[in-house]
């Protein structure tokens, strides 16, 4: 009767065979991802041609000095206030409904375009012209929105004890 197998010995590859196997795996991976790699190469070429690659390389080579300059600038009081204000604004914007913000941005843009078109005349607007304009449903809607906005803002300011 034959002896049972108790150990399995894996073949040991020579250095040359290991290198060939590694290259075959790399080539197979390159082949599977060729479209992405070509896109990446085009991106790198664009960065190189525009000079951004050189700028990035210089920034990386002087990263310690660059970090010191950035930290020094960020620690200036006016920059610290700006950063704090941006963070506060981002927090406030995150509380708003994105659909409402989109509608408001679109409305503001439309309003600016209309104002630019209609502002070509030097005609004076009198009190009666304002009263007449309030009868326009679009103007009335915007004025009502503005008044309600101011009322809500005033209520909120009153809740926090601010004047």
Order of alpha helices (4+ residues) and beta strands (2+ residues): alpha-alpha-alpha-alpha-alpha-alpha-alpha-alpha
